[in-house]
Amino acid sequence: MPVNLEFTEVEAGRAAYITMDREAKLNALDWSQLEALRESVRSLGEDDRLRVAVITGAGDRAFTAGADLNVLRQHTSETARAFITLIHEVNSALRQLPVPVICKINGHCIGAGLEVAVSCDMRVAVDTAQFSMPEVQVGLPSVIEAALLPRLIGWGRTGELLYTGTPIDAQTALDWGLVEKICPREELDNVVDTRVQAILRAAPLAVRAQKRLMNEWSVLPLEQAVSRGIDYLSEAYQTTEPAEAIEKLQAARRT
């Protein structure tokens, strides 16, 4: 299978682990892998017990090398539109997933792979990873979720990536705010698991509400974003979750 989907169960819900599995091709994205990835992510959106998702690539060389060059070489204008739309649908599904998505960057993160990464809520990378948007080097502009890059790293740094196609290393990606954490390979699983466990301990309705609100923040003017936050806080008290979570926290402090 071009995509593997596994779960870990806890009393309060479960975590999903999505692995792009074309290790021999550096997890390069072709039609079948993208279709499988899109359907896997969309299926997670139907899972009421889901609390968090992690996406990574098979092996230790690449998260993904981006769009498969053999596919790109054969495109017509019509097939190119369909292919890039499919990549966007994968990224949109990740952004619309109702729980946080952690991108576990286990190796080089290139082109469309970087667009997948920035469509996630958090990014943790091995310290040997490199990041690049090399589309201009193969006669193409960077498109779709590359539009998220200025929000993360600013226009100038986005331009450096997109106009030159030059890779940056993991430390630079961290300094720029492209990733939130880098670590040695032997620590990658534990660093990601720390974040998974923190989300699993948090109140589930609050985490889902936070994801929805942050998606709204990404498109709303500031005053409207603040106003929507007030709505969300008020709506939280229409459930028993705040009272239960506060009682649990106070009980823990008494022990």
VMD Tcl script that draws the C-alpha trace (Angstrom):
set ca {
  {0.00 0.00 0.00}
  {1.33 3.48 -0.83}
  {-0.04 4.79 2.49}
  {-0.15 3.00 5.84}
  {-2.64 4.02 8.52}
  {-2.20 2.81 12.11}
  {-3.73 3.74 15.47}
  {-2.88 3.76 19.14}
  {-5.79 3.59 21.57}
  {-6.15 5.27 24.95}
  {-9.19 5.58 27.21}
  {-9.99 9.10 26.04}
  {-9.60 8.43 22.32}
  {-6.93 7.53 19.83}
  {-4.04 8.78 17.76}
  {-3.64 8.08 14.04}
  {-0.28 7.55 12.35}
  {-0.18 8.11 8.58}
  {2.92 6.90 6.71}
  {3.65 7.67 3.07}
  {5.23 4.40 1.97}
  {7.28 4.59 -1.23}
  {10.64 4.38 0.50}
  {12.48 3.21 -2.61}
  {11.28 6.37 -4.40}
  {11.96 8.65 -1.40}
  {8.19 8.69 -0.82}
  {7.73 10.75 -3.99}
  {4.10 11.62 -4.62}
  {2.43 9.95 -7.58}
  {-1.24 9.58 -8.46}
  {-1.87 6.42 -6.46}
  {-0.11 7.61 -3.33}
  {-1.89 10.97 -3.39}
  {-5.29 9.34 -3.89}
  {-4.64 6.92 -1.04}
  {-3.40 9.75 1.17}
  {-6.43 11.90 0.43}
  {-8.87 9.08 1.22}
  {-6.99 8.11 4.39}
  {-7.08 11.64 5.76}
  {-10.71 12.15 4.78}
  {-11.65 8.91 6.54}
  {-10.06 10.21 9.75}
  {-12.37 13.19 9.65}
  {-15.27 10.78 10.27}
  {-13.66 9.30 13.41}
  {-15.25 10.79 16.53}
  {-12.67 9.11 18.79}
  {-9.72 10.63 16.97}
  {-7.70 13.07 19.10}
  {-4.51 13.68 17.09}
  {-2.85 12.58 13.84}
  {0.82 12.21 12.88}
  {2.03 12.10 9.27}
  {5.48 10.92 8.23}
  {7.39 9.12 5.46}
  {8.77 5.61 5.37}
  {12.49 5.09 5.98}
  {15.07 7.58 7.13}
  {16.06 9.45 3.96}
  {13.02 11.57 3.07}
  {9.72 12.71 4.46}
  {8.88 13.00 0.78}
  {10.85 14.08 -2.25}
  {7.76 15.90 -3.50}
  {5.93 15.27 -6.75}
  {7.30 12.29 -8.66}
  {9.41 13.68 -11.50}
  {8.35 10.85 -13.81}
  {4.75 12.01 -13.39}
  {5.63 15.68 -13.86}
  {7.53 14.95 -17.07}
  {4.49 13.37 -18.71}
  {1.89 16.04 -17.92}
  {-0.26 17.94 -20.35}
  {-1.91 21.17 -19.29}
  {-5.05 19.23 -18.39}
  {-3.36 16.45 -16.41}
  {-1.15 18.99 -14.63}
  {-4.26 20.80 -13.41}
  {-5.78 17.53 -12.17}
  {-2.56 16.45 -10.45}
  {-1.89 19.74 -8.63}
  {-5.57 19.86 -7.62}
  {-5.17 16.39 -6.10}
  {-2.18 17.56 -4.07}
  {-4.24 20.52 -2.89}
  {-7.07 18.19 -1.88}
  {-4.65 16.22 0.30}
  {-3.41 19.40 1.95}
  {-6.92 20.75 2.40}
  {-7.99 17.49 4.06}
  {-5.09 17.83 6.51}
  {-6.01 21.42 7.30}
  {-9.68 20.56 7.73}
  {-9.08 17.49 9.89}
  {-10.87 18.34 13.17}
  {-7.87 17.44 15.35}
  {-4.25 18.66 15.39}
  {-1.90 17.13 12.83}
  {1.78 16.74 13.70}
  {4.19 16.48 10.77}
  {7.05 14.13 11.67}
  {9.75 15.08 9.20}
  {12.08 12.09 9.16}
  {14.25 13.22 6.24}
  {14.41 15.65 3.34}
  {11.22 17.62 2.72}
  {11.00 18.82 -0.86}
  {8.52 20.70 -3.02}
  {5.00 19.35 -2.64}
  {6.26 17.58 0.49}
  {6.94 20.93 2.10}
  {3.43 22.01 1.13}
  {2.11 18.93 2.94}
  {4.22 19.87 5.96}
  {3.00 23.46 6.18}
  {-0.59 22.20 5.91}
  {-0.09 20.49 9.27}
  {-0.49 22.18 12.65}
  {2.98 21.41 14.00}
  {6.26 20.29 12.49}
  {9.04 18.30 14.18}
  {12.10 17.47 12.08}
  {15.19 15.35 12.29}
  {18.23 17.62 12.47}
  {19.70 16.23 9.23}
  {16.66 17.17 7.14}
  {16.82 19.66 4.30}
  {13.94 21.74 3.01}
  {13.46 23.11 -0.48}
  {10.95 24.33 -3.04}
  {12.80 23.50 -6.28}
  {9.91 23.89 -8.74}
  {11.49 26.79 -10.63}
  {14.44 24.51 -11.38}
  {12.14 22.21 -13.36}
  {10.28 24.99 -15.15}
  {7.34 25.38 -12.80}
  {6.18 27.95 -10.24}
  {5.47 26.86 -6.68}
  {1.71 26.98 -6.16}
  {-1.20 25.80 -3.95}
  {-0.15 25.56 -0.27}
  {3.12 27.36 -0.93}
  {0.79 30.32 -0.33}
  {0.93 29.41 3.38}
  {4.68 30.04 3.56}
  {4.60 33.86 3.94}
  {2.37 33.47 7.00}
  {4.98 31.21 8.60}
  {8.31 32.69 7.52}
  {7.60 36.05 5.85}
  {7.71 37.19 2.26}
  {11.47 37.59 1.94}
  {12.32 34.11 3.16}
  {9.52 32.67 1.07}
  {11.03 34.42 -1.93}
  {14.43 32.97 -1.14}
  {12.97 29.46 -1.19}
  {10.70 29.91 -4.21}
  {12.83 32.08 -6.53}
  {16.09 30.17 -6.07}
  {15.02 26.61 -5.24}
  {18.03 26.47 -2.91}
  {17.70 24.05 0.04}
  {17.96 25.16 3.66}
  {19.07 22.95 6.52}
  {17.06 21.99 9.59}
  {18.63 24.62 11.84}
  {17.75 27.35 9.36}
  {14.21 25.98 9.11}
  {13.96 26.20 12.90}
  {15.38 29.71 12.99}
  {12.91 30.82 10.33}
  {9.92 29.30 12.12}
  {9.31 26.76 9.36}
  {9.49 23.96 11.95}
  {8.89 24.15 15.69}
  {11.46 21.58 16.83}
  {14.50 19.72 15.49}
  {16.23 16.79 17.16}
  {18.64 13.92 16.50}
  {17.12 10.97 14.67}
  {17.21 8.71 17.71}
  {15.06 11.22 19.61}
  {12.48 11.90 16.89}
  {9.91 9.32 18.00}
  {10.03 10.48 21.63}
  {9.82 14.18 20.74}
  {6.73 13.56 18.60}
  {5.20 11.26 21.23}
  {5.58 13.96 23.89}
  {3.33 16.21 21.82}
  {0.90 13.39 21.07}
  {0.55 12.56 24.75}
  {0.04 16.21 25.71}
  {-2.83 16.47 23.22}
  {-4.33 13.19 24.44}
  {-4.30 14.55 28.01}
  {-6.08 17.74 26.97}
  {-9.85 18.14 26.92}
  {-11.05 16.67 23.59}
  {-13.86 19.10 22.79}
  {-11.59 22.04 23.61}
  {-8.86 20.75 21.28}
  {-11.31 20.31 18.41}
  {-12.75 23.76 19.06}
  {-9.24 25.21 19.08}
  {-8.50 23.65 15.69}
  {-11.69 25.12 14.20}
  {-10.97 28.53 15.71}
  {-7.39 28.60 14.47}
  {-8.62 27.77 10.97}
  {-10.98 30.75 11.23}
  {-8.17 32.97 12.53}
  {-6.18 32.18 9.39}
  {-8.73 33.96 7.19}
  {-10.42 36.55 9.43}
  {-9.41 40.16 10.13}
  {-8.15 40.67 13.69}
  {-11.28 42.13 15.24}
  {-13.48 39.39 13.77}
  {-11.00 36.76 14.92}
  {-11.15 38.11 18.48}
  {-14.96 38.20 18.34}
  {-15.13 34.59 17.18}
  {-12.89 33.60 20.08}
  {-15.44 35.09 22.50}
  {-18.14 33.01 20.80}
  {-16.08 29.84 21.14}
  {-15.39 30.40 24.85}
  {-19.09 30.98 25.55}
  {-20.03 27.88 23.56}
  {-17.58 25.75 25.57}
  {-19.75 26.33 28.64}
  {-22.69 24.77 26.85}
  {-20.93 21.46 27.61}
  {-19.80 19.93 30.92}
  {-16.19 19.72 29.75}
  {-14.86 22.91 31.46}
  {-16.31 21.96 34.86}
  {-15.03 18.39 34.58}
  {-11.58 19.44 33.40}
  {-11.21 22.07 36.13}
  {-12.32 19.59 38.81}
  {-9.79 17.06 37.52}
  {-7.03 19.67 37.58}
  {-7.90 20.82 41.11}
  {-8.04 17.23 42.35}
  {-4.60 16.57 40.92}
  {-3.21 19.64 42.68}
  {-4.63 18.45 46.02}
  {-2.79 15.14 45.82}
}
mol new
graphics top color blue
foreach p $ca { graphics top sphere $p radius 0.5 }
foreach p [lrange $ca 0 end-1] q [lrange $ca 1 end] { graphics top cylinder $p $q radius 0.2 }
display resetview
